[in-house]
Amino acid sequence: MKQFAILICVFLLVPAALLTAAAPQHIGGDGKSGPSKMPAATSARSLLDQIPSDAEFVPGSVIVKFVREREQQLQKHAVGVSAVQPLLAQYGVRTMTQMYPSHATRFRADGSEIALQRMYRIEFDAAVNPLEVARAFAALPDVEYAEPEIVQYLDFTPDDPRFDEQYQHALIEAERAWDITTGDSTVVIGIVDSGVLWNHEDLRENIWVNPLEDIDHDGVFTPADIDSIDNDGNGYIDDVIGIDFVGNSLLNGGTYYDGDPTPTTKGHFHGTHVAGIAAARGDNGKGVAGLAMHCRIMAVKCGSDVYAPSIIRGYDGIVYAADNGADVINCSWGGPGYLESQKERIDYAISKGAIVVVAAGNSGSESVHTPGAYPNVLCVANTNSADKVNPSSTYGPWVDVSAPGTDILSCSITTPSTYVKATGTSMASPLVAGLAALVKSIHPEYGPEQIFEQIRVTCDPIDSLQASRLRTKIGRGRINAYRALTERSPAVSLVDWSLSDSLYGNGDGFPDQHEQLVVTMRWRNTLEPTTDAMITLSSSNPRLNVIQGSFHAGSIPTFGEVANDADPFIIELSDEYAPNDVVDLIFTIEDGEYHDQGGVFFVQQPSYRDHDINDIRVTLTNDGNVGFDDMDGVLGSGFRYRGSENILFEGAFLLGAVINQMPFVVDVARTDGGQQSDDFAGEQLYSIVTPGPVADQQGFGHFEDANAPLSYRVQTDVTQHSYAFTDDETRNIVFLRYDIANVSTNVQEQMHAGLFFDWDIGTNSQTDIALYNDSLKMAIALDTTGSPRTPVVVGVLPLSSEFGVNYWGINNRDMDDTLRIGIYNGFTKAEKWKALALGTVMPVTDVTDVSQVISSGPVDLQPGDTLVAGFALIAGESIREVTDAVPHARDRWTSLIRPIDITAAHGPAPVAGDVRLHAVAPQPLRTGQALTVDFSLSAPGETRFDLYDLRGRFVMRLGSTDLPAGRQQQSFFLPAMAPGAYFIRMSGQSASPLVIPIRIIR
């Protein structure tokens, strides 16, 4: 996300939630690396799942890219892959066409490949949902990805009658720029749009002519150039002045094209209007002047002949423009969704040397709009004559610059001499495309990255004129053509960064309160060398203090890099408890008159922790999630076996009960709207200590269903414990224990406690099965291809033998009925109750994308009563390995639920009556702070509070007093002591002591 002011760059904030688990991503004013805009997707499955429900698809068509290993088996209209044959028959596939058969593999700047030659367009019965077909093909191990084609829309807003003044040129100092260049005729702007009226009086002199299709070599389009031959060998016949990929209907197949990119009289004026803004012929006594008035226009028509504001083959158009020599490609359109097949074609165009300029969108909100949010594209917001952002313009940290796009007069299609006024980011984008062409004209040696930065760093700052919600979200500023052609400036942007607590903090890999952290960064300069650059660090977060915030970068040559590893920034977090608080770090670069800015962010005191001491690494949270604390797969590590890739998309704790004859469910699984439910909330971080009092690694958390709406709140209080061991018998197991207390005044009848898991074990999530072992009462999931990303089978075993077991296997793509629950269309409370409480439903034997719910119950829970539910998460390389672990899991569970006595040296000293812990705060706490324990006693009596260290050694007595029955609090002042894990043992006159883990920091 990029931007700021005083010649500020848009800054992008990127998380460093896990300091040691992975290098933090960056977001600077660069617009070049993946994290700068939309993050790279984690799997083909996740991309398909994230397509908005209102997305519109091109009917009867999907794009399928095959894996590298199958390249030798690919033909122009067929593939030698046997696994695809059943799907071809199932979906009535008519054609299967290699989209780019003559293209060779290219490479991105990071070395990753771009292989368009492995992409196929598959056409089938238009009545079938393209998303269903894409999911089916994506399930094949021979397929890298399969995606529907999303219909995208022109980003313009119709406006009032004709406007006779082009104010934008004065605003961006175009006339001064034209004294330097009006554009070189060898520079080509590809207008990928609804078509261009090539014979318009203000466009015809600037229309690009394909030199190898120009049969009479006169440099203009004439009937003599039409010979029905592909003279240039690019795969298209008679594309003399461009191409039409759509024709007269949205239903044309993927192989359709003709060589006439002209819109019909029933077509849309949009592309012609856009072309005029970028490069209408100037100084010709006619109409208007485009900014790049002597550059060429390549017309690439991707809209229907009938008036429809839709773009069907826009990404095909991008590839065509790049292959045929476009230096600049303008895309004044976009829509929802993030698809690899789209992004890869943009990367291809950039690798060919074209800069891609795109409209931000016209949502009037901070909504993701692609291609604008893809990395490496130059994304443009819309401003008016007063440099104010137009209310219709989309904004966001992925926007790079702003440009006038309000009330812009340009060419129309009614006749070759008509003009019309329009408003939108569609109008702002071609103005920037025109400027890119001017920069290319005077700097032919510049590549896309340098043109991008030259335009960005020479913008005029306008943030101060905007509403606060727009600041830092409309790019570095409004473009200035004269400055872009005359100023020589560095362009320093962030490459990567890291955050560490190992030197001055507690070394646990998490940024905690009152902890000092080391920040190292690496920057790259794209343009002019710096002379004596100084980089400083700051933050807008009041809970952060910069201890050491300056770095002398000195001279950074063009394309040179510099890092502050030897002189890092040092920051300190306040002692305020602020879990999951987003902390921004803003770096400012100054070098003479050059000022720039960017930024990153990290999550302070994340509410989740990883068990990682044995063969399983799994994240647990303070609100009942397993794997991740979000639906984006960012906050957590998921579920990993022996260092493998994550195989869990989502995991969650569910609780259901009948109250007053009505079933209620509280949970943190996805909702019927596909978002994450948040019924449970914890007031302290999940903590994991190594070793624990009874396990080699032990976790503790506490949450209530206080976030659930009153209309379905169950009123429960849940204490969670987790255990992991390193011995041979249980090193492939993590144990979860939930102590569920009824804190209501109602009987909670038919209580069920369960876990939901959406597994993604296979390469693309679509090749798994979900089984149930009835004799062991265990859920099992595995991949069926024989070549999953990791050879792993997972099992979930309920451990509370006194209760029944309920199981429901889910085919995620199923349509809902009595015995089926599909979750692609959401997961409702009613479906969750069915899965929790209706017994054992047949497993999913289909090879598909699977989920499971397994629960213990039913039990009637009286007010004040507590239910203990346990589960074992087991992993292995085979079903046999998983099932063999079951006896060991049950034996270990029996020992875990016995009363815990930290030290025999101080006697049995049990607690006064039954006790229930409500909260411990602050957690973690700083030495010298007061610690408050909130608990309830069922009977009065003397109660002692003793502090023990991690090895169970007595440290000190905190207090001893007679206490009444009921809920109460005790506070203790802890003297200065070494940071680390400790335990408080409550003991007194009855049975069962209570052990409370705490963590002390500096």
ChimeraX attribute file (.defattr): number of C-alpha atoms within 10 A of each C-alpha:
attribute: neighborCount
match mode: 1-to-1
recipient: residues
	/A:1	30
	/A:2	31
	/A:3	33
	/A:4	28
	/A:5	20
	/A:6	15
	/A:7	22
	/A:8	27
	/A:9	34
	/A:10	34
	/A:11	35
	/A:12	31
	/A:13	26
	/A:14	25
	/A:15	21
	/A:16	27
	/A:17	27
	/A:18	26
	/A:19	21
	/A:20	17
	/A:21	13
	/A:22	11
	/A:23	15
	/A:24	19
	/A:25	23
	/A:26	29
	/A:27	32
	/A:28	33
	/A:29	32
	/A:30	33
	/A:31	31
	/A:32	23
	/A:33	22
	/A:34	17
	/A:35	21
	/A:36	28
	/A:37	30
	/A:38	19
	/A:39	15
	/A:40	16
	/A:41	16
	/A:42	11
	/A:43	16
	/A:44	23
	/A:45	23
	/A:46	18
	/A:47	18
	/A:48	21
	/A:49	15
	/A:50	15
	/A:51	17
	/A:52	11
	/A:53	12
	/A:54	7
	/A:55	13
	/A:56	16
	/A:57	17
	/A:58	22
	/A:59	22
	/A:60	25
	/A:61	28
	/A:62	26
	/A:63	24
	/A:64	25
	/A:65	24
	/A:66	25
	/A:67	15
	/A:68	12
	/A:69	9
	/A:70	14
	/A:71	14
	/A:72	10
	/A:73	11
	/A:74	18
	/A:75	15
	/A:76	14
	/A:77	14
	/A:78	13
	/A:79	19
	/A:80	13
	/A:81	13
	/A:82	8
	/A:83	13
	/A:84	15
	/A:85	12
	/A:86	9
	/A:87	13
	/A:88	18
	/A:89	11
	/A:90	10
	/A:91	20
	/A:92	14
	/A:93	17
	/A:94	14
	/A:95	18
	/A:96	23
	/A:97	21
	/A:98	24
	/A:99	22
	/A:100	19
	/A:101	17
	/A:102	13
	/A:103	13
	/A:104	11
	/A:105	12
	/A:106	15
	/A:107	14
	/A:108	13
	/A:109	11
	/A:110	7
	/A:111	8
	/A:112	9
	/A:113	14
	/A:114	19
	/A:115	21
	/A:116	22
	/A:117	19
	/A:118	25
	/A:119	23
	/A:120	27
	/A:121	24
	/A:122	25
	/A:123	23
	/A:124	23
	/A:125	14
	/A:126	15
	/A:127	9
	/A:128	14
	/A:129	17
	/A:130	26
	/A:131	19
	/A:132	16
	/A:133	23
	/A:134	23
	/A:135	24
	/A:136	18
	/A:137	26
	/A:138	26
	/A:139	25
	/A:140	21
	/A:141	21
	/A:142	19
	/A:143	24
	/A:144	21
	/A:145	27
	/A:146	32
	/A:147	27
	/A:148	27
	/A:149	26
	/A:150	26
	/A:151	20
	/A:152	25
	/A:153	20
	/A:154	26
	/A:155	27
	/A:156	25
	/A:157	17
	/A:158	12
	/A:159	15
	/A:160	10
	/A:161	12
	/A:162	15
	/A:163	16
	/A:164	14
	/A:165	11
	/A:166	18
	/A:167	16
	/A:168	23
	/A:169	19
	/A:170	13
	/A:171	19
	/A:172	23
	/A:173	15
	/A:174	22
	/A:175	16
	/A:176	16
	/A:177	21
	/A:178	17
	/A:179	9
	/A:180	14
	/A:181	19
	/A:182	25
	/A:183	25
	/A:184	19
	/A:185	17
	/A:186	17
	/A:187	24
	/A:188	30
	/A:189	32
	/A:190	30
	/A:191	31
	/A:192	33
	/A:193	33
	/A:194	37
	/A:195	33
	/A:196	35
	/A:197	29
	/A:198	27
	/A:199	17
	/A:200	22
	/A:201	18
	/A:202	30
	/A:203	25
	/A:204	19
	/A:205	19
	/A:206	24
	/A:207	31
	/A:208	26
	/A:209	21
	/A:210	22
	/A:211	16
	/A:212	16
	/A:213	22
	/A:214	22
	/A:215	19
	/A:216	14
	/A:217	14
	/A:218	11
	/A:219	13
	/A:220	18
	/A:221	22
	/A:222	12
	/A:223	8
	/A:224	10
	/A:225	19
	/A:226	16
	/A:227	12
	/A:228	11
	/A:229	14
	/A:230	15
	/A:231	19
	/A:232	17
	/A:233	11
	/A:234	13
	/A:235	13
	/A:236	18
	/A:237	19
	/A:238	24
	/A:239	29
	/A:240	27
	/A:241	23
	/A:242	32
	/A:243	27
	/A:244	28
	/A:245	28
	/A:246	26
	/A:247	23
	/A:248	17
	/A:249	12
	/A:250	20
	/A:251	16
	/A:252	17
	/A:253	20
	/A:254	24
	/A:255	14
	/A:256	11
	/A:257	19
	/A:258	16
	/A:259	19
	/A:260	22
	/A:261	30
	/A:262	25
	/A:263	27
	/A:264	19
	/A:265	14
	/A:266	14
	/A:267	21
	/A:268	26
	/A:269	24
	/A:270	27
	/A:271	31
	/A:272	27
	/A:273	28
	/A:274	35
	/A:275	37
	/A:276	32
	/A:277	31
	/A:278	31
	/A:279	32
	/A:280	35
	/A:281	28
	/A:282	18
	/A:283	12
	/A:284	13
	/A:285	9
	/A:286	12
	/A:287	19
	/A:288	23
	/A:289	25
	/A:290	29
	/A:291	32
	/A:292	37
	/A:293	30
	/A:294	26
	/A:295	28
	/A:296	30
	/A:297	32
	/A:298	31
	/A:299	32
	/A:300	32
	/A:301	32
	/A:302	29
	/A:303	34
	/A:304	27
	/A:305	23
	/A:306	16
	/A:307	16
	/A:308	15
	/A:309	20
	/A:310	22
	/A:311	27
	/A:312	27
	/A:313	24
	/A:314	28
	/A:315	22
	/A:316	19
	/A:317	26
	/A:318	27
	/A:319	22
	/A:320	20
	/A:321	27
	/A:322	24
	/A:323	16
	/A:324	16
	/A:325	19
	/A:326	28
	/A:327	28
	/A:328	31
	/A:329	33
	/A:330	29
	/A:331	30
	/A:332	32
	/A:333	29
	/A:334	27
	/A:335	23
	/A:336	21
	/A:337	22
	/A:338	25
	/A:339	25
	/A:340	19
	/A:341	19
	/A:342	20
	/A:343	18
	/A:344	18
	/A:345	20
	/A:346	27
	/A:347	23
	/A:348	23
	/A:349	25
	/A:350	25
	/A:351	18
	/A:352	20
	/A:353	18
	/A:354	27
	/A:355	30
	/A:356	29
	/A:357	26
	/A:358	31
	/A:359	36
	/A:360	40
	/A:361	34
	/A:362	27
	/A:363	15
	/A:364	13
	/A:365	15
	/A:366	17
	/A:367	15
	/A:368	24
	/A:369	25
	/A:370	23
	/A:371	31
	/A:372	30
	/A:373	30
	/A:374	29
	/A:375	23
	/A:376	24
	/A:377	28
	/A:378	34
	/A:379	31
	/A:380	37
	/A:381	35
	/A:382	32
	/A:383	27
	/A:384	22
	/A:385	17
	/A:386	11
	/A:387	20
	/A:388	18
	/A:389	28
	/A:390	21
	/A:391	15
	/A:392	20
	/A:393	28
	/A:394	28
	/A:395	32
	/A:396	27
	/A:397	26
	/A:398	35
	/A:399	31
	/A:400	36
	/A:401	32
	/A:402	36
	/A:403	30
	/A:404	32
	/A:405	30
	/A:406	27
	/A:407	26
	/A:408	25
	/A:409	28
	/A:410	29
	/A:411	32
	/A:412	24
	/A:413	26
	/A:414	17
	/A:415	13
	/A:416	16
	/A:417	14
	/A:418	15
	/A:419	25
	/A:420	21
	/A:421	22
	/A:422	24
	/A:423	26
	/A:424	32
	/A:425	33
	/A:426	34
	/A:427	34
	/A:428	33
	/A:429	34
	/A:430	34
	/A:431	33
	/A:432	32
	/A:433	32
	/A:434	31
	/A:435	31
	/A:436	32
	/A:437	34
	/A:438	29
	/A:439	26
	/A:440	25
	/A:441	23
	/A:442	16
	/A:443	13
	/A:444	15
	/A:445	10
	/A:446	16
	/A:447	17
	/A:448	25
	/A:449	20
	/A:450	20
	/A:451	26
	/A:452	25
	/A:453	25
	/A:454	25
	/A:455	25
	/A:456	30
	/A:457	31
	/A:458	25
	/A:459	25
	/A:460	21
	/A:461	22
	/A:462	25
	/A:463	26
	/A:464	14
	/A:465	13
	/A:466	14
	/A:467	10
	/A:468	10
	/A:469	11
	/A:470	19
	/A:471	21
	/A:472	30
	/A:473	29
	/A:474	34
	/A:475	37
	/A:476	34
	/A:477	31
	/A:478	30
	/A:479	27
	/A:480	24
	/A:481	29
	/A:482	21
	/A:483	20
	/A:484	24
	/A:485	24
	/A:486	14
	/A:487	11
	/A:488	15
	/A:489	20
	/A:490	25
	/A:491	28
	/A:492	33
	/A:493	28
	/A:494	29
	/A:495	21
	/A:496	20
	/A:497	20
	/A:498	18
	/A:499	25
	/A:500	22
	/A:501	20
	/A:502	16
	/A:503	10
	/A:504	14
	/A:505	22
	/A:506	20
	/A:507	15
	/A:508	14
	/A:509	16
	/A:510	25
	/A:511	27
	/A:512	28
	/A:513	25
	/A:514	20
	/A:515	21
	/A:516	25
	/A:517	26
	/A:518	21
	/A:519	21
	/A:520	18
	/A:521	18
	/A:522	15
	/A:523	21
	/A:524	21
	/A:525	23
	/A:526	24
	/A:527	23
	/A:528	16
	/A:529	21
	/A:530	23
	/A:531	15
	/A:532	13
	/A:533	21
	/A:534	18
	/A:535	19
	/A:536	18
	/A:537	22
	/A:538	19
	/A:539	18
	/A:540	11
	/A:541	13
	/A:542	9
	/A:543	18
	/A:544	21
	/A:545	18
	/A:546	18
	/A:547	15
	/A:548	17
	/A:549	17
	/A:550	20
	/A:551	18
	/A:552	15
	/A:553	20
	/A:554	15
	/A:555	16
	/A:556	22
	/A:557	17
	/A:558	16
	/A:559	15
	/A:560	15
	/A:561	18
	/A:562	19
	/A:563	19
	/A:564	18
	/A:565	14
	/A:566	8
	/A:567	15
	/A:568	18
	/A:569	21
	/A:570	20
	/A:571	22
	/A:572	21
	/A:573	20
	/A:574	16
	/A:575	16
	/A:576	12
	/A:577	20
	/A:578	18
	/A:579	18
	/A:580	16
	/A:581	15
	/A:582	19
	/A:583	22
	/A:584	20
	/A:585	23
	/A:586	20
	/A:587	22
	/A:588	19
	/A:589	23
	/A:590	18
	/A:591	19
	/A:592	11
	/A:593	8
	/A:594	17
	/A:595	22
	/A:596	28
	/A:597	29
	/A:598	29
	/A:599	28
	/A:600	26
	/A:601	21
	/A:602	23
	/A:603	23
	/A:604	23
	/A:605	21
	/A:606	24
	/A:607	25
	/A:608	28
	/A:609	25
	/A:610	22
	/A:611	24
	/A:612	20
	/A:613	17
	/A:614	20
	/A:615	23
	/A:616	24
	/A:617	23
	/A:618	22
	/A:619	23
	/A:620	31
	/A:621	28
	/A:622	26
	/A:623	29
	/A:624	31
	/A:625	26
	/A:626	29
	/A:627	30
	/A:628	26
	/A:629	28
	/A:630	18
	/A:631	16
	/A:632	15
	/A:633	18
	/A:634	15
	/A:635	23
	/A:636	25
	/A:637	26
	/A:638	23
	/A:639	28
	/A:640	21
	/A:641	24
	/A:642	15
	/A:643	12
	/A:644	15
	/A:645	14
	/A:646	21
	/A:647	25
	/A:648	22
	/A:649	22
	/A:650	26
	/A:651	28
	/A:652	25
	/A:653	21
	/A:654	26
	/A:655	23
	/A:656	28
	/A:657	27
	/A:658	19
	/A:659	16
	/A:660	11
	/A:661	9
	/A:662	9
	/A:663	20
	/A:664	21
	/A:665	24
	/A:666	28
	/A:667	27
	/A:668	27
	/A:669	30
	/A:670	22
	/A:671	18
	/A:672	17
	/A:673	14
	/A:674	18
	/A:675	14
	/A:676	19
	/A:677	19
	/A:678	19
	/A:679	23
	/A:680	25
	/A:681	19
	/A:682	22
	/A:683	19
	/A:684	22
	/A:685	24
	/A:686	26
	/A:687	25
	/A:688	25
	/A:689	22
	/A:690	16
	/A:691	18
	/A:692	21
	/A:693	21
	/A:694	15
	/A:695	16
	/A:696	16
	/A:697	21
	/A:698	23
	/A:699	26
	/A:700	23
	/A:701	26
	/A:702	27
	/A:703	24
	/A:704	25
	/A:705	24
	/A:706	18
	/A:707	14
	/A:708	20
	/A:709	11
	/A:710	10
	/A:711	7
	/A:712	16
	/A:713	18
	/A:714	28
	/A:715	19
	/A:716	23
	/A:717	24
	/A:718	26
	/A:719	22
	/A:720	24
	/A:721	19
	/A:722	22
	/A:723	24
	/A:724	28
	/A:725	25
	/A:726	15
	/A:727	10
	/A:728	9
	/A:729	15
	/A:730	20
	/A:731	17
	/A:732	26
	/A:733	28
	/A:734	27
	/A:735	25
	/A:736	21
	/A:737	23
	/A:738	23
	/A:739	17
	/A:740	23
	/A:741	21
	/A:742	20
	/A:743	18
	/A:744	16
	/A:745	10
	/A:746	16
	/A:747	19
	/A:748	27
	/A:749	19
	/A:750	17
	/A:751	26
	/A:752	28
	/A:753	29
	/A:754	27
	/A:755	24
	/A:756	26
	/A:757	23
	/A:758	23
	/A:759	26
	/A:760	28
	/A:761	29
	/A:762	27
	/A:763	25
	/A:764	25
	/A:765	29
	/A:766	30
	/A:767	25
	/A:768	28
	/A:769	25
	/A:770	27
	/A:771	22
	/A:772	23
	/A:773	13
	/A:774	11
	/A:775	6
	/A:776	12
	/A:777	19
	/A:778	23
	/A:779	24
	/A:780	23
	/A:781	28
	/A:782	27
	/A:783	27
	/A:784	16
	/A:785	15
	/A:786	12
	/A:787	11
	/A:788	20
	/A:789	17
	/A:790	20
	/A:791	16
	/A:792	23
	/A:793	20
	/A:794	27
	/A:795	25
	/A:796	28
	/A:797	25
	/A:798	29
	/A:799	25
	/A:800	20
	/A:801	13
	/A:802	10
	/A:803	15
	/A:804	16
	/A:805	26
	/A:806	26
	/A:807	28
	/A:808	30
	/A:809	27
	/A:810	30
	/A:811	27
	/A:812	23
	/A:813	17
	/A:814	15
	/A:815	12
	/A:816	13
	/A:817	9
	/A:818	7
	/A:819	12
	/A:820	20
	/A:821	25
	/A:822	18
	/A:823	24
	/A:824	16
	/A:825	17
	/A:826	16
	/A:827	19
	/A:828	18
	/A:829	20
	/A:830	13
	/A:831	19
	/A:832	24
	/A:833	20
	/A:834	22
	/A:835	27
	/A:836	31
	/A:837	26
	/A:838	13
	/A:839	17
	/A:840	18
	/A:841	16
	/A:842	15
	/A:843	21
	/A:844	23
	/A:845	14
	/A:846	15
	/A:847	18
	/A:848	25
	/A:849	29
	/A:850	30
	/A:851	27
	/A:852	26
	/A:853	24
	/A:854	29
	/A:855	33
	/A:856	27
	/A:857	24
	/A:858	20
	/A:859	17
	/A:860	16
	/A:861	19
	/A:862	17
	/A:863	15
	/A:864	16
	/A:865	14
	/A:866	18
	/A:867	20
	/A:868	17
	/A:869	23
	/A:870	24
	/A:871	26
	/A:872	24
	/A:873	20
	/A:874	26
	/A:875	28
	/A:876	22
	/A:877	14
	/A:878	14
	/A:879	16
	/A:880	10
	/A:881	16
	/A:882	22
	/A:883	20
	/A:884	13
	/A:885	20
	/A:886	22
	/A:887	13
	/A:888	14
	/A:889	23
	/A:890	18
	/A:891	11
	/A:892	15
	/A:893	20
	/A:894	11
	/A:895	11
	/A:896	15
	/A:897	11
	/A:898	9
	/A:899	12
	/A:900	15
	/A:901	20
	/A:902	24
	/A:903	15
	/A:904	9
	/A:905	9
	/A:906	10
	/A:907	10
	/A:908	17
	/A:909	19
	/A:910	20
	/A:911	24
	/A:912	26
	/A:913	22
	/A:914	17
	/A:915	21
	/A:916	19
	/A:917	17
	/A:918	19
	/A:919	20
	/A:920	22
	/A:921	16
	/A:922	20
	/A:923	21
	/A:924	21
	/A:925	24
	/A:926	22
	/A:927	18
	/A:928	13
	/A:929	14
	/A:930	14
	/A:931	19
	/A:932	16
	/A:933	17
	/A:934	15
	/A:935	16
	/A:936	17
	/A:937	20
	/A:938	15
	/A:939	16
	/A:940	16
	/A:941	18
	/A:942	16
	/A:943	24
	/A:944	22
	/A:945	20
	/A:946	19
	/A:947	22
	/A:948	20
	/A:949	18
	/A:950	18
	/A:951	14
	/A:952	17
	/A:953	14
	/A:954	18
	/A:955	13
	/A:956	13
	/A:957	13
	/A:958	15
	/A:959	14
	/A:960	14
	/A:961	11
	/A:962	12
	/A:963	16
	/A:964	16
	/A:965	16
	/A:966	13
	/A:967	14
	/A:968	13
	/A:969	12
	/A:970	13
	/A:971	14
	/A:972	13
	/A:973	12
	/A:974	17
	/A:975	11
	/A:976	12
	/A:977	12
	/A:978	10
	/A:979	15
	/A:980	16
	/A:981	21
	/A:982	22
	/A:983	24
	/A:984	23
	/A:985	27
	/A:986	22
	/A:987	26
	/A:988	23
	/A:989	18
	/A:990	17
	/A:991	16
	/A:992	21
	/A:993	23
	/A:994	21
	/A:995	21
	/A:996	16
	/A:997	24
	/A:998	24
	/A:999	18
	/A:1000	21
	/A:1001	20
	/A:1002	20
